[in-house]
Amino acid sequence: MGVAEVYAEFAASEARGVSPVYERLGSFVATDPDLLALIPDGTQPQLLFGVVRLLGGPVDDPVAFGAFAIEHWPAIETQMRQRATQTNEPGRCAVLLPILASLPQPLALLEVGASAGLCLYPDRYSYRYDDHVLGQGSPVLECTLTGIEPPAARPVVVWRAGIDLNPLDVTDPGDVAWLDALIWPDQLHRRDRLRQAVEIAAADPPLLVQGDLVTDLPALAAQAPAGATLVVFHTSVLYQVPPSRWPSFRAAVADLPGHWLANDIPDLIPGAPTPPDANTYNLLALDGAPIAWTRSHGQAMTGA
């Protein structure tokens, strides 16, 4: 798929109905020859748009965006080489919580592709599942459940760690600014949620290790305390990993004690069912068994 097709597909499939700003921007880039001549093959729209926002460029006006991008392309290109899309959406904890709460407590959480580790705090956020509320304080993560019972309590977490090729530091203002730039500009509630989650994580930063999800995973898992249920989990990560490595990852997780909780692309799970509609992106599965379909930011969960 060429660059123009990538941006047109992004506008039509991912941004439509979710972000009017990015839908307009994706459509504009897809038809602008000057921008198309600059953008390398394989560049994710979210990466380009996030870098422009990080550098203070406009995204609300496509024409102004194009002018800024062309004028500042050397700086944009440098940033794109140094960065990756590492959206760290704490809202995804809402779809993990019903499963985490059902496992033998306490838990030792190990997140693959952890970014800054904001999804390692499911026990410290508050939740609203329709009329069912858990916890007090902010952020409050809202999720609509269909065919899934809400959890009765939050899990007990005694150890939290993550692995990432480029972990971000939740106490570093520059890293937090990058997480903020990756949030789509017309989703202000997500920006507030990020700020609230960062405050919680920065007060007790997680153990984050730079490493590979296959070769370095066992050593980190070995640090989990005895007597806690190890849960290796990931959310919207494996789509960035070549499919040729998926079998090795599944094998590495299978060799560990505890459980594997995946909230990721359906193709990762052998024999996965067909998604029910175009608005469903992830399949939640425990130890390879499908449980529910989830929306990308944890806002809805439907039994599979």
Sequence and secondary structure as in RCSB ss.txt:
>XXXX:A:sequence
MGVAEVYAEFAASEARGVSPVYERLGSFVATDPDLLALIPDGTQPQLLFGVVRLLGGPVDDPVAFGAFAIEHWPA
IETQMRQRATQTNEPGRCAVLLPILASLPQPLALLEVGASAGLCLYPDRYSYRYDDHVLGQGSPVLECTLTGIEP
PAARPVVVWRAGIDLNPLDVTDPGDVAWLDALIWPDQLHRRDRLRQAVEIAAADPPLLVQGDLVTDLPALAAQAP
AGATLVVFHTSVLYQVPPSRWPSFRAAVADLPGHWLANDIPDLIPGAPTPPDANTYNLLALDGAPIAWTRSHGQA
MTGA
>XXXX:A:secstr
  HHHHHHHIIIIIITTT HHHHHHHHHHHT HHHHHHS TT  HHHHHHHHHHTT   SSHHHHHHHHHHTHHH
HHHHHHH       GGGHHHHHHHHTTSSSSEEEEEET TT GGG TTTSEEEETTEEE SSS EEEEEEES   
 SS   EEEEEEEESS   TT HHHHHHHHHHS TT HHHHHHHHHHHHHHHHS  EEEE  TTTSHHHHHTTS 
TTSEEEEEEES GGGS GGGHHHHHHHHHTSSSEEEEEE GGGSTT    SSTT  EEEEETTEEEEEE TTSSE
EEE 
